Amino acid sequence: MAKRTIAERLAQLEAQRKSLQTKLGKQERAKDTRRKVLLGAFLLHRLEKGHDAFSKEQLPAWIKKELPGFITRDDDAALFVDLLGEALAGPLDVSADGEPGVAAGQP
């Protein structure tokens, strides 16, 4: 069996490094997605089951105020009609200051 050259060994190690970096990136994205899902589930749980003043008044008010500026796609807005009302279900647009929001002419 012929001995591999240093260049061949380096190429093999580089390929292994790239493969491991890809796996690490995939793991990190999966953890990030899981965190987002759990946080969303927690917020929805507080909205539905919370009996304290924060869950019944402050949290819904904060979500109604902040969420429309975060949502940029019409398909995403349709998912939150139950929380935000029909006004958000209309076409979304980006305002002059670059912030996403409901298109002009929408309530």
GIWO-V235439 format. One record per residue. N is the residue number from 0. RES is the residue in one small letter. SS is DSSP state (H for helix, E for strand, C for the rest). PHI is phi in degrees with one decimal (* if undefined). OMEGA is omega in degrees with one decimal (none if undefined). Layout:
BEGIN
n->(N;N)
res->(RES;RES)
ss->(SS;SS)
phi->(PHI;PHI)
omega->(OMEGA;OMEGA)
END
This chain:
BEGIN
n->(0;1;2;3;4;5;6;7;8;9;10;11;12;13;14;15;16;17;18;19;20;21;22;23;24;25;26;27;28;29;30;31;32;33;34;35;36;37;38;39;40;41;42;43;44;45;46;47;48;49;50;51;52;53;54;55;56;57;58;59;60;61;62;63;64;65;66;67;68;69;70;71;72;73;74;75;76;77;78;79;80;81;82;83;84;85;86;87;88;89;90;91;92;93;94;95;96;97;98;99;100;101;102;103;104;105;106)
res->(m;a;k;r;t;i;a;e;r;l;a;q;l;e;a;q;r;k;s;l;q;t;k;l;g;k;q;e;r;a;k;d;t;r;r;k;v;l;l;g;a;f;l;l;h;r;l;e;k;g;h;d;a;f;s;k;e;q;l;p;a;w;i;k;k;e;l;p;g;f;i;t;r;d;d;d;a;a;l;f;v;d;l;l;g;e;a;l;a;g;p;l;d;v;s;a;d;g;e;p;g;v;a;a;g;q;p)
ss->(C;C;C;C;C;H;H;H;H;H;H;H;H;H;H;H;H;H;H;H;H;H;H;H;H;H;H;H;H;H;H;H;H;H;H;H;H;H;H;H;H;H;H;H;H;H;H;H;H;C;C;C;H;H;H;H;H;H;H;H;H;H;H;H;H;H;H;H;H;H;C;C;C;H;H;H;H;H;C;C;H;H;H;H;C;H;H;H;H;C;C;E;E;E;C;C;C;C;C;E;E;E;C;C;C;C;C)
phi->(*;-76.6;-76.6;-73.7;-78.1;-60.5;-62.2;-66.3;-65.1;-62.9;-62.8;-65.2;-63.3;-64.0;-63.5;-64.7;-62.0;-62.4;-62.3;-67.4;-64.2;-62.4;-63.0;-62.9;-60.6;-64.0;-62.3;-65.9;-64.3;-64.2;-65.6;-63.3;-62.7;-62.6;-60.2;-64.5;-63.7;-64.5;-64.6;-62.9;-63.3;-63.1;-63.2;-63.7;-61.5;-62.0;-65.6;-85.1;-112.4;-67.9;-110.1;-85.2;-61.3;-60.6;-68.5;-89.4;-121.9;-70.7;-63.5;-60.9;-64.3;-63.9;-63.8;-63.4;-79.5;-92.2;-62.8;-57.9;-74.7;-91.7;-81.8;-117.7;-116.6;-58.6;-61.9;-70.1;-60.2;-62.9;-72.9;-115.5;-58.4;-65.5;-91.6;-113.0;93.1;-69.9;-57.2;-77.5;-72.5;-73.3;-63.0;-95.4;-147.0;-103.4;-73.6;-60.2;-85.3;86.8;-87.5;-70.3;-177.0;-75.3;-61.3;-57.6;90.0;-92.0;-66.0)
omega->(-177.7;178.6;179.5;178.8;177.7;179.6;178.6;178.8;177.4;178.5;178.6;178.6;178.2;177.5;177.6;179.5;179.3;178.9;179.5;177.4;177.3;178.4;179.3;177.9;178.6;178.0;-178.8;177.2;179.1;178.1;179.2;178.1;179.9;177.7;-179.3;179.5;-179.8;178.5;176.7;178.4;178.0;-180.0;178.3;177.2;178.9;179.2;-175.6;-171.0;-176.5;-178.4;-178.8;-177.6;-179.9;-177.6;-176.0;-174.0;-172.3;-178.5;177.9;179.3;179.5;179.7;179.2;179.8;-170.6;-173.5;179.5;178.0;-178.9;-176.3;-177.1;-177.1;179.5;180.0;178.4;-179.6;-179.3;179.7;-173.4;179.3;-179.4;180.0;-170.6;-179.1;-175.9;-176.0;-177.8;-176.1;178.9;-179.1;178.6;-179.8;175.2;-177.6;-178.4;-179.4;176.7;-179.6;176.8;178.4;179.9;-177.5;178.8;-179.2;177.4;179.0;none)
END
